[in-house]
Amino acid sequence: MQCKKILPILFLVFLLIGSSCAPVYVPNARQTNMMSKKGELHASAQAGTNGGDLQVAYAVSDKFGLFSSASFKSDEGSGNSDGDFHKHRYGELGVLYYRPFGKIGRFEALAGLGFGQAEAVDQYEVFGPQQVRATGRYNKYFTQANIGLETDPFETGLALRLGQVTFTEFETSNTSLQESESGTFFEPAIFARLGLQNIKLESQLGVAALLQDEVAFDYESLFFSVGIHFQLDTQK
């Protein structure tokens, strides 16, 4: 009787081991420029739980602008050391439409494409130390809407992003994909800035919610970052 009770437990343990994974998709900080006129140049540098983010955007006309972003992270040490490990490199670019409303209201609609690669290691204890390593390359199509309020000392708003992440290459200690794997994510974030007209402290808090049952790759669902945001008027 004891063996019959132990066998299901062992089966669940081995199932857990087989399904263990390491997060290879880490969402980047959102573009939240809140442009108001042609010639505005925005740039920011942030650091947080998702690594580092660099962003730049420029208003090429009274309605449209261009943007690009880079995200990167590399934990200290190597994937062979004890403990969890993650590194990634990701870049994106796109176009945006902006429209001020009222005196301080701002609206933006963005669309873009990104490419990235990542490696992660997850350490856990089941019958002794175990390790799962995951690597992959991916691309991402996304749309985003920003709505917020802007004054000289303070800015705040909400960014709503919808993106499709597709891993064209993905491999773990337990499996290797023979074809691409896609996941659709809803990635809202709140943001706030405080400071002078041309330079402000900035912070973001965002989540990534999978809009389907499951995907083969693991991902991080929450991030928080802080940094500096610059705004210049190049038409003066």
Backbone hydrogen bonds, N-H to C=O, Kabsch-Sander energy under -0.5 kcal/mol:
donor,donor_aa,acceptor,acceptor_aa,energy
5,K,1,M,-1.4
6,I,2,Q,-2.0
7,L,3,C,-2.4
9,I,5,K,-0.9
10,L,6,I,-2.6
11,F,7,L,-2.4
12,L,8,P,-2.1
13,V,9,I,-2.1
14,F,10,L,-2.5
15,L,11,F,-2.0
16,L,12,L,-2.1
17,I,13,V,-2.1
18,G,14,F,-2.3
19,S,15,L,-1.5
20,S,16,L,-0.7
20,S,17,I,-0.9
24,V,218,D,-1.8
25,Y,218,D,-1.5
26,V,24,V,-0.6
32,T,30,R,-0.6
39,G,59,A,-2.6
40,E,37,K,-1.3
41,L,232,L,-3.0
42,H,57,A,-2.9
43,A,230,F,-2.0
44,S,55,Q,-2.1
45,A,228,I,-1.9
46,Q,53,D,-2.7
47,A,226,V,-2.8
48,G,51,G,-2.6
49,T,224,F,-2.2
51,G,48,G,-1.8
52,G,72,F,-3.1
53,D,46,Q,-2.6
54,L,70,A,-2.6
55,Q,44,S,-2.3
56,V,68,S,-2.2
57,A,42,H,-2.4
58,Y,66,L,-2.5
59,A,40,E,-2.2
60,V,58,Y,-0.9
60,V,64,F,-0.8
61,S,64,F,-1.8
65,G,96,L,-2.4
66,L,58,Y,-2.3
67,F,94,G,-2.1
68,S,56,V,-2.4
69,S,92,E,-2.5
70,A,54,L,-2.5
71,S,90,Y,-3.1
72,F,52,G,-2.2
73,K,88,H,-2.1
75,D,86,H,-2.0
81,S,78,S,-1.7
85,F,121,V,-2.2
87,K,119,E,-2.4
88,H,73,K,-2.2
89,R,117,Q,-2.2
90,Y,71,S,-2.6
91,G,115,F,-2.4
92,E,69,S,-2.3
93,L,113,L,-1.9
94,G,67,F,-2.1
95,V,111,A,-2.0
96,L,65,G,-2.3
97,Y,109,A,-3.0
98,Y,63,K,-2.8
99,R,107,F,-2.6
101,F,105,G,-2.0
105,G,101,F,-1.4
106,R,148,G,-2.2
107,F,99,R,-0.8
108,E,146,N,-2.3
109,A,97,Y,-2.8
110,L,144,Q,-3.2
111,A,95,V,-2.1
112,G,142,F,-2.2
113,L,93,L,-2.3
114,G,140,K,-2.7
115,F,91,G,-2.6
116,G,138,Y,-2.6
117,Q,89,R,-2.1
118,A,136,G,-2.4
119,E,87,K,-2.6
120,A,134,A,-2.8
121,V,85,F,-2.8
122,D,132,V,-2.8
124,Y,130,Q,-2.0
126,V,124,Y,-0.7
126,V,128,G,-1.9
130,Q,124,Y,-2.7
132,V,122,D,-2.2
134,A,120,A,-2.9
135,T,171,E,-2.7
136,G,118,A,-2.0
137,R,169,E,-1.9
138,Y,116,G,-2.7
139,N,166,T,-2.1
140,K,114,G,-2.4
141,Y,164,Q,-1.8
142,F,112,G,-2.1
143,T,162,L,-2.3
144,Q,110,L,-2.3
145,A,160,L,-2.1
146,N,108,E,-2.7
147,I,158,L,-2.1
148,G,106,R,-2.2
149,L,156,T,-2.6
150,E,104,I,-2.5
151,T,154,F,-2.0
155,E,193,R,-2.5
156,T,149,L,-1.9
157,G,191,F,-1.9
158,L,147,I,-2.6
159,A,189,A,-3.1
160,L,145,A,-2.8
161,R,159,A,-0.6
161,R,187,E,-0.8
162,L,143,T,-2.7
163,G,185,F,-2.5
164,Q,141,Y,-2.8
165,V,163,G,-0.5
165,V,183,G,-3.0
166,T,139,N,-2.7
166,T,164,Q,-0.5
167,F,181,E,-3.1
168,T,137,R,-1.4
168,T,166,T,-0.7
169,E,137,R,-1.5
171,E,135,T,-2.5
172,T,175,T,-3.4
173,S,133,R,-0.9
177,L,170,F,-2.2
181,E,167,F,-1.9
183,G,165,V,-2.5
185,F,163,G,-3.2
186,F,209,A,-2.7
187,E,161,R,-3.6
187,E,185,F,-0.6
189,A,159,A,-2.4
190,I,205,L,-2.4
191,F,157,G,-2.0
192,A,203,S,-1.9
193,R,155,E,-3.0
194,L,201,L,-2.1
195,G,153,P,-2.3
196,L,199,I,-1.9
200,K,229,H,-2.3
201,L,194,L,-2.7
202,E,227,G,-2.7
203,S,192,A,-2.1
204,Q,225,S,-2.2
205,L,190,I,-2.1
206,G,223,F,-2.3
207,V,188,P,-2.1
208,A,221,S,-1.9
209,A,186,F,-2.7
210,L,208,A,-0.5
211,L,184,T,-3.1
218,D,22,A,-0.7
220,E,25,Y,-2.0
223,F,206,G,-2.4
225,S,204,Q,-2.1
226,V,47,A,-2.4
227,G,202,E,-2.4
228,I,45,A,-2.2
229,H,200,K,-2.9
230,F,43,A,-3.8
231,Q,198,N,-2.3
232,L,41,L,-2.6
234,T,39,G,-2.4
234,T,232,L,-0.7
236,K,233,D,-0.9
